[in-house]
Amino acid sequence: MTNALTAAAAGFGTGLSLIVAIGAQNAFVLRQGIRRDAVLAVVGICVLSDAVLIALGVGGVGAVVVAYPQALTAVGLIGGAFLLCYGALAARRVLKPGGALQTEGETALSRRRAVLTCLALTWLNPHVYLDTVFLLGSIAAHRGPLRWTFGLGAALASLCWFAALGFGARALGRFLARPAAWRILDGLVAATMITLGGLLVARA
């Protein structure tokens, strides 16, 4: 039970660290939440899409590692290197922030257009596949039999984040409108990603 909880907590923390990095998808969800426009549909798309992609990553990468144990070394090195680069970029944003998230002065979208936009931002974004299918899948592979528990934790992080971002947008919008808020988030992301990347490379 303790090992399962540890794996789930690790998945939650890793998934959250990847998801909270500011990007087009997060900005869109926040904007929709502030306008209270198609929030349930948008949040649902993001959460379900992440769950499917995480499952593909955990199942696919995990299956390869089980069939070819030598692949674990390659996966660890590649995944670790990517995490280190990801963390370095987040650290750079801390030192050179891009500014606050802008949400004012924009017109509301129709429900159909909001759904299509959300689908495009989710499924046509290569970073989504890198984060969920490859990166989370490679980290989960190191958990062995507990990789699905790790994946469940990551999916739960997605649910918590997007629900908070969409339905709590009125409160979060005021907080995230300040550049300092994103610097704090990026700082946490950088620390987590660099630590995980170093551990993956060391274990490979």
Disulfide bonds with the S-S distance in Angstrom:
none
